[in-house]
């Protein structure tokens, strides 16, 4: 009986993780190509000025893309973004 309850709990946890992963994937799919480029460089630890130089943009434009990324992904800061990215890309 206890084994059955344990299996049921594990099954529910797997379903919840799968659902959370699907939600993350759908949010990341909302990003434009440019927002995705900016996000990748943000995750890599580059500053807005560095990203601006790499992508030939102004730092203010990079900040606008940064804000759009966080808004579309429903996140408050870079730490949450990095955590979500790692969850989505774990092997």
Jmol script that loads the backbone (N, CA, C; Angstrom):
load data "model"
ATOM      1  N   UNK A   1       0.823  -1.194   0.000  1.00  0.00           N
ATOM      2  CA  UNK A   1       0.000   0.000   0.000  1.00  0.00           C
ATOM      3  C   UNK A   1       0.870   1.262   0.000  1.00  0.00           C
ATOM      4  N   UNK A   2       1.863   1.277   0.882  1.00  0.00           N
ATOM      5  CA  UNK A   2       2.759   2.425   0.969  1.00  0.00           C
ATOM      6  C   UNK A   2       3.530   2.611  -0.336  1.00  0.00           C
ATOM      7  N   UNK A   3       3.941   1.514  -0.927  1.00  0.00           N
ATOM      8  CA  UNK A   3       4.656   1.561  -2.214  1.00  0.00           C
ATOM      9  C   UNK A   3       3.778   2.187  -3.296  1.00  0.00           C
ATOM     10  N   UNK A   4       2.521   1.864  -3.309  1.00  0.00           N
ATOM     11  CA  UNK A   4       1.574   2.411  -4.282  1.00  0.00           C
ATOM     12  C   UNK A   4       1.424   3.923  -4.111  1.00  0.00           C
ATOM     13  N   UNK A   5       1.345   4.373  -2.887  1.00  0.00           N
ATOM     14  CA  UNK A   5       1.245   5.813  -2.602  1.00  0.00           C
ATOM     15  C   UNK A   5       2.511   6.518  -3.055  1.00  0.00           C
ATOM     16  N   UNK A   6       3.648   5.907  -2.785  1.00  0.00           N
ATOM     17  CA  UNK A   6       4.939   6.476  -3.192  1.00  0.00           C
ATOM     18  C   UNK A   6       5.028   6.605  -4.713  1.00  0.00           C
ATOM     19  N   UNK A   7       4.612   5.579  -5.433  1.00  0.00           N
ATOM     20  CA  UNK A   7       4.628   5.621  -6.902  1.00  0.00           C
ATOM     21  C   UNK A   7       3.703   6.711  -7.418  1.00  0.00           C
ATOM     22  N   UNK A   8       2.532   6.849  -6.795  1.00  0.00           N
ATOM     23  CA  UNK A   8       1.577   7.878  -7.203  1.00  0.00           C
ATOM     24  C   UNK A   8       2.169   9.273  -7.011  1.00  0.00           C
ATOM     25  N   UNK A   9       2.857   9.492  -5.889  1.00  0.00           N
ATOM     26  CA  UNK A   9       3.490  10.791  -5.626  1.00  0.00           C
ATOM     27  C   UNK A   9       4.567  11.086  -6.666  1.00  0.00           C
ATOM     28  N   UNK A  10       5.379  10.085  -6.979  1.00  0.00           N
ATOM     29  CA  UNK A  10       6.417  10.261  -7.995  1.00  0.00           C
ATOM     30  C   UNK A  10       5.798  10.590  -9.350  1.00  0.00           C
ATOM     31  N   UNK A  11       4.728   9.921  -9.680  1.00  0.00           N
ATOM     32  CA  UNK A  11       4.052  10.166 -10.944  1.00  0.00           C
ATOM     33  C   UNK A  11       3.512  11.595 -11.020  1.00  0.00           C
ATOM     34  N   UNK A  12       2.928  12.056  -9.936  1.00  0.00           N
ATOM     35  CA  UNK A  12       2.403  13.421  -9.895  1.00  0.00           C
ATOM     36  C   UNK A  12       3.515  14.445  -9.994  1.00  0.00           C
ATOM     37  N   UNK A  13       4.658  14.181  -9.350  1.00  0.00           N
ATOM     38  CA  UNK A  13       5.802  15.092  -9.425  1.00  0.00           C
ATOM     39  C   UNK A  13       6.339  15.172 -10.850  1.00  0.00           C
ATOM     40  N   UNK A  14       6.419  14.018 -11.528  1.00  0.00           N
ATOM     41  CA  UNK A  14       6.884  14.019 -12.925  1.00  0.00           C
ATOM     42  C   UNK A  14       5.930  14.827 -13.796  1.00  0.00           C
ATOM     43  N   UNK A  15       4.649  14.669 -13.582  1.00  0.00           N
ATOM     44  CA  UNK A  15       3.650  15.408 -14.362  1.00  0.00           C
ATOM     45  C   UNK A  15       3.766  16.907 -14.113  1.00  0.00           C
ATOM     46  N   UNK A  16       3.991  17.295 -12.874  1.00  0.00           N
ATOM     47  CA  UNK A  16       4.145  18.717 -12.553  1.00  0.00           C
ATOM     48  C   UNK A  16       5.404  19.288 -13.190  1.00  0.00           C
ATOM     49  N   UNK A  17       6.514  18.539 -13.149  1.00  0.00           N
ATOM     50  CA  UNK A  17       7.764  19.002 -13.789  1.00  0.00           C
ATOM     51  C   UNK A  17       7.573  19.136 -15.291  1.00  0.00           C
ATOM     52  N   UNK A  18       6.882  18.171 -15.913  1.00  0.00           N
ATOM     53  CA  UNK A  18       6.636  18.218 -17.350  1.00  0.00           C
ATOM     54  C   UNK A  18       5.799  19.448 -17.693  1.00  0.00           C
ATOM     55  N   UNK A  19       4.756  19.700 -16.906  1.00  0.00           N
ATOM     56  CA  UNK A  19       3.894  20.858 -17.158  1.00  0.00           C
ATOM     57  C   UNK A  19       4.666  22.167 -17.002  1.00  0.00           C
ATOM     58  N   UNK A  20       5.501  22.256 -15.983  1.00  0.00           N
ATOM     59  CA  UNK A  20       6.316  23.462 -15.775  1.00  0.00           C
ATOM     60  C   UNK A  20       7.265  23.665 -16.950  1.00  0.00           C
ATOM     61  N   UNK A  21       7.836  22.580 -17.446  1.00  0.00           N
ATOM     62  CA  UNK A  21       8.745  22.649 -18.591  1.00  0.00           C
ATOM     63  C   UNK A  21       7.988  23.135 -19.844  1.00  0.00           C
ATOM     64  N   UNK A  22       6.779  22.659 -20.044  1.00  0.00           N
ATOM     65  CA  UNK A  22       5.976  23.089 -21.189  1.00  0.00           C
ATOM     66  C   UNK A  22       5.648  24.580 -21.112  1.00  0.00           C
ATOM     67  N   UNK A  23       5.343  25.052 -19.933  1.00  0.00           N
ATOM     68  CA  UNK A  23       5.054  26.474 -19.747  1.00  0.00           C
ATOM     69  C   UNK A  23       6.291  27.304 -20.072  1.00  0.00           C
ATOM     70  N   UNK A  24       7.446  26.876 -19.576  1.00  0.00           N
ATOM     71  CA  UNK A  24       8.693  27.594 -19.874  1.00  0.00           C
ATOM     72  C   UNK A  24       8.959  27.625 -21.374  1.00  0.00           C
ATOM     73  N   UNK A  25       8.804  26.482 -22.019  1.00  0.00           N
ATOM     74  CA  UNK A  25       9.045  26.421 -23.464  1.00  0.00           C
ATOM     75  C   UNK A  25       8.128  27.369 -24.219  1.00  0.00           C
ATOM     76  N   UNK A  26       6.872  27.429 -23.829  1.00  0.00           N
ATOM     77  CA  UNK A  26       5.939  28.316 -24.527  1.00  0.00           C
ATOM     78  C   UNK A  26       6.294  29.779 -24.309  1.00  0.00           C
ATOM     79  N   UNK A  27       6.783  30.119 -23.125  1.00  0.00           N
ATOM     80  CA  UNK A  27       7.196  31.503 -22.871  1.00  0.00           C
ATOM     81  C   UNK A  27       8.438  31.873 -23.679  1.00  0.00           C
ATOM     82  N   UNK A  28       9.430  30.977 -23.701  1.00  0.00           N
ATOM     83  CA  UNK A  28      10.642  31.262 -24.465  1.00  0.00           C
ATOM     84  C   UNK A  28      10.335  31.367 -25.956  1.00  0.00           C
ATOM     85  N   UNK A  29       9.333  30.663 -26.420  1.00  0.00           N
ATOM     86  CA  UNK A  29       8.951  30.718 -27.833  1.00  0.00           C
ATOM     87  C   UNK A  29       8.372  32.079 -28.221  1.00  0.00           C
ATOM     88  N   UNK A  30       7.955  32.869 -27.242  1.00  0.00           N
ATOM     89  CA  UNK A  30       7.397  34.195 -27.514  1.00  0.00           C
ATOM     90  C   UNK A  30       8.463  35.226 -27.883  1.00  0.00           C
ATOM     91  N   UNK A  31       9.713  34.930 -27.590  1.00  0.00           N
ATOM     92  CA  UNK A  31      10.785  35.899 -27.825  1.00  0.00           C
ATOM     93  C   UNK A  31      11.082  36.060 -29.312  1.00  0.00           C
ATOM     94  N   UNK A  32      11.336  37.309 -29.701  1.00  0.00           N
ATOM     95  CA  UNK A  32      11.766  37.570 -31.078  1.00  0.00           C
ATOM     96  C   UNK A  32      13.212  37.092 -31.236  1.00  0.00           C
ATOM     97  N   UNK A  33      13.670  37.053 -32.465  1.00  0.00           N
ATOM     98  CA  UNK A  33      15.053  36.639 -32.732  1.00  0.00           C
ATOM     99  C   UNK A  33      16.017  37.563 -31.998  1.00  0.00           C
ATOM    100  N   UNK A  34      15.792  38.871 -32.086  1.00  0.00           N
ATOM    101  CA  UNK A  34      16.684  39.843 -31.429  1.00  0.00           C
ATOM    102  C   UNK A  34      16.628  39.698 -29.912  1.00  0.00           C
ATOM    103  N   UNK A  35      15.439  39.504 -29.360  1.00  0.00           N
ATOM    104  CA  UNK A  35      15.317  39.319 -27.911  1.00  0.00           C
ATOM    105  C   UNK A  35      16.058  38.059 -27.474  1.00  0.00           C
ATOM    106  N   UNK A  36      15.984  37.024 -28.293  1.00  0.00           N
ATOM    107  CA  UNK A  36      16.691  35.786 -28.000  1.00  0.00           C
ATOM    108  C   UNK A  36      18.202  36.012 -28.021  1.00  0.00           C
ATOM    109  N   UNK A  37      18.687  36.781 -28.988  1.00  0.00           N
ATOM    110  CA  UNK A  37      20.120  37.091 -29.057  1.00  0.00           C
ATOM    111  C   UNK A  37      20.564  37.844 -27.804  1.00  0.00           C
ATOM    112  N   UNK A  38      19.789  38.856 -27.430  1.00  0.00           N
ATOM    113  CA  UNK A  38      20.114  39.643 -26.240  1.00  0.00           C
ATOM    114  C   UNK A  38      20.083  38.748 -25.003  1.00  0.00           C
ATOM    115  N   UNK A  39      19.069  37.902 -24.894  1.00  0.00           N
ATOM    116  CA  UNK A  39      18.948  37.007 -23.750  1.00  0.00           C
ATOM    117  C   UNK A  39      20.158  36.078 -23.631  1.00  0.00           C
ATOM    118  N   UNK A  40      20.589  35.504 -24.748  1.00  0.00           N
ATOM    119  CA  UNK A  40      21.741  34.598 -24.728  1.00  0.00           C
ATOM    120  C   UNK A  40      22.982  35.308 -24.190  1.00  0.00           C
ATOM    121  N   UNK A  41      23.178  36.543 -24.620  1.00  0.00           N
ATOM    122  CA  UNK A  41      24.343  37.301 -24.168  1.00  0.00           C
ATOM    123  C   UNK A  41      24.189  37.735 -22.711  1.00  0.00           C
ATOM    124  N   UNK A  42      22.964  38.026 -22.289  1.00  0.00           N
ATOM    125  CA  UNK A  42      22.708  38.341 -20.879  1.00  0.00           C
ATOM    126  C   UNK A  42      23.063  37.141 -20.009  1.00  0.00           C
ATOM    127  N   UNK A  43      22.602  35.976 -20.417  1.00  0.00           N
ATOM    128  CA  UNK A  43      22.866  34.748 -19.668  1.00  0.00           C
ATOM    129  C   UNK A  43      24.361  34.457 -19.622  1.00  0.00           C
ATOM    130  N   UNK A  44      25.070  34.817 -20.687  1.00  0.00           N
ATOM    131  CA  UNK A  44      26.516  34.612 -20.742  1.00  0.00           C
ATOM    132  C   UNK A  44      27.270  35.600 -19.855  1.00  0.00           C
ATOM    133  N   UNK A  45      26.549  36.576 -19.293  1.00  0.00           N
ATOM    134  CA  UNK A  45      27.170  37.498 -18.345  1.00  0.00           C
ATOM    135  C   UNK A  45      27.654  38.813 -18.918  1.00  0.00           C
ATOM    136  N   UNK A  46      27.301  39.091 -20.162  1.00  0.00           N
ATOM    137  CA  UNK A  46      27.747  40.347 -20.759  1.00  0.00           C
ATOM    138  C   UNK A  46      26.895  41.518 -20.284  1.00  0.00           C
ATOM    139  N   UNK A  47      27.522  42.678 -20.191  1.00  0.00           N
ATOM    140  CA  UNK A  47      26.814  43.892 -19.795  1.00  0.00           C
ATOM    141  C   UNK A  47      26.037  44.439 -20.985  1.00  0.00           C
ATOM    142  N   UNK A  48      25.163  45.388 -20.716  1.00  0.00           N
ATOM    143  CA  UNK A  48      24.392  46.016 -21.797  1.00  0.00           C
ATOM    144  C   UNK A  48      25.308  46.676 -22.812  1.00  0.00           C
ATOM    145  N   UNK A  49      26.357  47.317 -22.339  1.00  0.00           N
ATOM    146  CA  UNK A  49      27.303  47.960 -23.263  1.00  0.00           C
ATOM    147  C   UNK A  49      28.015  46.930 -24.132  1.00  0.00           C
ATOM    148  N   UNK A  50      28.408  45.823 -23.530  1.00  0.00           N
ATOM    149  CA  UNK A  50      29.073  44.770 -24.304  1.00  0.00           C
ATOM    150  C   UNK A  50      28.116  44.170 -25.332  1.00  0.00           C
ATOM    151  N   UNK A  51      26.879  43.916 -24.922  1.00  0.00           N
ATOM    152  CA  UNK A  51      25.870  43.369 -25.836  1.00  0.00           C
ATOM    153  C   UNK A  51      25.621  44.355 -26.967  1.00  0.00           C
ATOM    154  N   UNK A  52      25.531  45.633 -26.636  1.00  0.00           N
ATOM    155  CA  UNK A  52      25.310  46.669 -27.646  1.00  0.00           C
ATOM    156  C   UNK A  52      26.420  46.658 -28.688  1.00  0.00           C
ATOM    157  N   UNK A  53      27.660  46.532 -28.226  1.00  0.00           N
ATOM    158  CA  UNK A  53      28.788  46.498 -29.163  1.00  0.00           C
ATOM    159  C   UNK A  53      28.712  45.270 -30.067  1.00  0.00           C
ATOM    160  N   UNK A  54      28.432  44.113 -29.490  1.00  0.00           N
ATOM    161  CA  UNK A  54      28.385  42.857 -30.250  1.00  0.00           C
ATOM    162  C   UNK A  54      27.279  42.894 -31.304  1.00  0.00           C
ATOM    163  N   UNK A  55      26.116  43.444 -30.923  1.00  0.00           N
ATOM    164  CA  UNK A  55      24.958  43.431 -31.830  1.00  0.00           C
ATOM    165  C   UNK A  55      24.772  44.741 -32.612  1.00  0.00           C
ATOM    166  N   UNK A  56      25.709  45.656 -32.450  1.00  0.00           N
ATOM    167  CA  UNK A  56      25.642  46.966 -33.125  1.00  0.00           C
ATOM    168  C   UNK A  56      24.336  47.691 -32.795  1.00  0.00           C
ATOM    169  N   UNK A  57      24.041  47.768 -31.508  1.00  0.00           N
ATOM    170  CA  UNK A  57      22.861  48.464 -31.016  1.00  0.00           C
ATOM    171  C   UNK A  57      23.292  49.507 -29.998  1.00  0.00           C
ATOM    172  N   UNK A  58      22.375  50.369 -29.628  1.00  0.00           N
ATOM    173  CA  UNK A  58      22.667  51.289 -28.531  1.00  0.00           C
ATOM    174  C   UNK A  58      22.404  50.564 -27.214  1.00  0.00           C
ATOM    175  N   UNK A  59      23.104  50.963 -26.152  1.00  0.00           N
ATOM    176  CA  UNK A  59      22.842  50.345 -24.847  1.00  0.00           C
ATOM    177  C   UNK A  59      21.383  50.502 -24.409  1.00  0.00           C
ATOM    178  N   UNK A  60      20.736  51.608 -24.763  1.00  0.00           N
ATOM    179  CA  UNK A  60      19.324  51.819 -24.408  1.00  0.00           C
ATOM    180  C   UNK A  60      18.428  50.797 -25.121  1.00  0.00           C
ATOM    181  N   UNK A  61      18.750  50.485 -26.360  1.00  0.00           N
ATOM    182  CA  UNK A  61      17.978  49.485 -27.100  1.00  0.00           C
ATOM    183  C   UNK A  61      18.149  48.111 -26.455  1.00  0.00           C
ATOM    184  N   UNK A  62      19.369  47.826 -26.040  1.00  0.00           N
ATOM    185  CA  UNK A  62      19.623  46.554 -25.347  1.00  0.00           C
ATOM    186  C   UNK A  62      18.798  46.494 -24.068  1.00  0.00           C
ATOM    187  N   UNK A  63      18.749  47.596 -23.320  1.00  0.00           N
ATOM    188  CA  UNK A  63      17.955  47.637 -22.089  1.00  0.00           C
ATOM    189  C   UNK A  63      16.468  47.405 -22.388  1.00  0.00           C
ATOM    190  N   UNK A  64      15.997  47.952 -23.498  1.00  0.00           N
ATOM    191  CA  UNK A  64      14.595  47.750 -23.888  1.00  0.00           C
ATOM    192  C   UNK A  64      14.338  46.277 -24.198  1.00  0.00           C
ATOM    193  N   UNK A  65      15.262  45.648 -24.907  1.00  0.00           N
ATOM    194  CA  UNK A  65      15.122  44.210 -25.200  1.00  0.00           C
ATOM    195  C   UNK A  65      15.200  43.388 -23.912  1.00  0.00           C
ATOM    196  N   UNK A  66      16.095  43.781 -23.023  1.00  0.00           N
ATOM    197  CA  UNK A  66      16.241  43.109 -21.728  1.00  0.00           C
ATOM    198  C   UNK A  66      14.904  43.140 -20.983  1.00  0.00           C
ATOM    199  N   UNK A  67      14.294  44.316 -20.930  1.00  0.00           N
ATOM    200  CA  UNK A  67      13.001  44.469 -20.248  1.00  0.00           C
ATOM    201  C   UNK A  67      11.917  43.633 -20.938  1.00  0.00           C
ATOM    202  N   UNK A  68      11.924  43.619 -22.260  1.00  0.00           N
ATOM    203  CA  UNK A  68      10.927  42.841 -23.002  1.00  0.00           C
ATOM    204  C   UNK A  68      11.076  41.350 -22.728  1.00  0.00           C
ATOM    205  N   UNK A  69      12.309  40.885 -22.655  1.00  0.00           N
ATOM    206  CA  UNK A  69      12.573  39.473 -22.367  1.00  0.00           C
ATOM    207  C   UNK A  69      11.985  39.102 -21.007  1.00  0.00           C
ATOM    208  N   UNK A  70      12.308  39.903 -19.995  1.00  0.00           N
ATOM    209  CA  UNK A  70      11.812  39.606 -18.651  1.00  0.00           C
ATOM    210  C   UNK A  70      10.285  39.677 -18.591  1.00  0.00           C
ATOM    211  N   UNK A  71       9.706  40.636 -19.289  1.00  0.00           N
ATOM    212  CA  UNK A  71       8.245  40.766 -19.302  1.00  0.00           C
ATOM    213  C   UNK A  71       7.597  39.562 -19.972  1.00  0.00           C
ATOM    214  N   UNK A  72       8.082  39.191 -21.152  1.00  0.00           N
ATOM    215  CA  UNK A  72       7.493  38.058 -21.881  1.00  0.00           C
ATOM    216  C   UNK A  72       7.649  36.746 -21.126  1.00  0.00           C
ATOM    217  N   UNK A  73       8.748  36.615 -20.400  1.00  0.00           N
ATOM    218  CA  UNK A  73       8.991  35.377 -19.660  1.00  0.00           C
ATOM    219  C   UNK A  73       8.382  35.410 -18.264  1.00  0.00           C
ATOM    220  N   UNK A  74       7.778  36.551 -17.916  1.00  0.00           N
ATOM    221  CA  UNK A  74       7.149  36.731 -16.606  1.00  0.00           C
ATOM    222  C   UNK A  74       8.135  36.493 -15.473  1.00  0.00           C
ATOM    223  N   UNK A  75       9.288  37.150 -15.595  1.00  0.00           N
ATOM    224  CA  UNK A  75      10.349  37.039 -14.589  1.00  0.00           C
ATOM    225  C   UNK A  75      10.727  38.430 -14.104  1.00  0.00           C
ATOM    226  N   UNK A  76      11.306  38.469 -12.914  1.00  0.00           N
ATOM    227  CA  UNK A  76      11.636  39.749 -12.302  1.00  0.00           C
ATOM    228  C   UNK A  76      13.087  40.153 -12.451  1.00  0.00           C
ATOM    229  N   UNK A  77      13.960  39.182 -12.666  1.00  0.00           N
ATOM    230  CA  UNK A  77      15.384  39.522 -12.709  1.00  0.00           C
ATOM    231  C   UNK A  77      16.181  38.476 -13.482  1.00  0.00           C
ATOM    232  N   UNK A  78      17.448  38.787 -13.680  1.00  0.00           N
ATOM    233  CA  UNK A  78      18.335  37.926 -14.452  1.00  0.00           C
ATOM    234  C   UNK A  78      18.544  36.574 -13.769  1.00  0.00           C
ATOM    235  N   UNK A  79      18.587  36.563 -12.452  1.00  0.00           N
ATOM    236  CA  UNK A  79      18.783  35.291 -11.732  1.00  0.00           C
ATOM    237  C   UNK A  79      17.649  34.309 -12.043  1.00  0.00           C
ATOM    238  N   UNK A  80      16.416  34.806 -12.061  1.00  0.00           N
ATOM    239  CA  UNK A  80      15.286  33.937 -12.408  1.00  0.00           C
ATOM    240  C   UNK A  80      15.399  33.444 -13.838  1.00  0.00           C
ATOM    241  N   UNK A  81      15.833  34.323 -14.730  1.00  0.00           N
ATOM    242  CA  UNK A  81      16.005  33.952 -16.138  1.00  0.00           C
ATOM    243  C   UNK A  81      17.034  32.844 -16.274  1.00  0.00           C
ATOM    244  N   UNK A  82      18.168  33.007 -15.618  1.00  0.00           N
ATOM    245  CA  UNK A  82      19.227  31.992 -15.696  1.00  0.00           C
ATOM    246  C   UNK A  82      18.735  30.659 -15.140  1.00  0.00           C
ATOM    247  N   UNK A  83      18.037  30.707 -14.025  1.00  0.00           N
ATOM    248  CA  UNK A  83      17.506  29.477 -13.419  1.00  0.00           C
ATOM    249  C   UNK A  83      16.528  28.786 -14.379  1.00  0.00           C
ATOM    250  N   UNK A  84      15.622  29.565 -14.977  1.00  0.00           N
ATOM    251  CA  UNK A  84      14.649  28.996 -15.913  1.00  0.00           C
ATOM    252  C   UNK A  84      15.352  28.412 -17.130  1.00  0.00           C
ATOM    253  N   UNK A  85      16.352  29.109 -17.642  1.00  0.00           N
ATOM    254  CA  UNK A  85      17.104  28.637 -18.813  1.00  0.00           C
ATOM    255  C   UNK A  85      17.797  27.307 -18.493  1.00  0.00           C
ATOM    256  N   UNK A  86      18.371  27.220 -17.294  1.00  0.00           N
ATOM    257  CA  UNK A  86      19.046  25.982 -16.897  1.00  0.00           C
ATOM    258  C   UNK A  86      18.031  24.844 -16.760  1.00  0.00           C
ATOM    259  N   UNK A  87      16.867  25.132 -16.201  1.00  0.00           N
ATOM    260  CA  UNK A  87      15.826  24.103 -16.066  1.00  0.00           C
ATOM    261  C   UNK A  87      15.394  23.596 -17.442  1.00  0.00           C
ATOM    262  N   UNK A  88      15.232  24.522 -18.350  1.00  0.00           N
ATOM    263  CA  UNK A  88      14.755  24.173 -19.685  1.00  0.00           C
ATOM    264  C   UNK A  88      15.793  23.365 -20.467  1.00  0.00           C
ATOM    265  N   UNK A  89      17.057  23.618 -20.192  1.00  0.00           N
ATOM    266  CA  UNK A  89      18.108  22.992 -20.973  1.00  0.00           C
ATOM    267  C   UNK A  89      18.887  21.911 -20.229  1.00  0.00           C
ATOM    268  N   UNK A  90      18.354  21.440 -19.122  1.00  0.00           N
ATOM    269  CA  UNK A  90      19.030  20.368 -18.418  1.00  0.00           C
ATOM    270  C   UNK A  90      18.896  19.059 -19.190  1.00  0.00           C
ATOM    271  N   UNK A  91      19.933  18.283 -19.129  1.00  0.00           N
ATOM    272  CA  UNK A  91      19.953  17.027 -19.885  1.00  0.00           C
ATOM    273  C   UNK A  91      19.818  15.863 -18.948  1.00  0.00           C
TER     274      UNK A  91
END
end "model"
wireframe off; spacefill off
backbone 0.3
color backbone group
